[in-house]
């Protein structure tokens, strides 16, 4: 199953919600969201700095990942970024492809 890294920041409203329900409550809500999309949480961490949380999730497709990110962002409580994670074997497969490409102006 494809893996995704979601990072994000809380709005003031989201931070108030986090203070009210705690980190465990957020993790439970996230697990429920991912389960509804056919996925699971691999890792969930809160952090200091430019991002408030890091989530690694297994989801069945890019569409499922987008649906989860859109649902969360639509609340206005968080802003997220999504990164598709690839295994070394997927990169090995990519290096065996022979794409045709012409650079700009070339």
Protein Blocks (a to p, Z undefined) as FASTA:
>chain_A
ZZddddddddfklmmmmmmnommlmmmmmmmmmmmnopacfbdcddedjbfbdcddddfb
fklmmmmmmmmmmnopaccdddddddfklmmmmmmpccddddehZZ
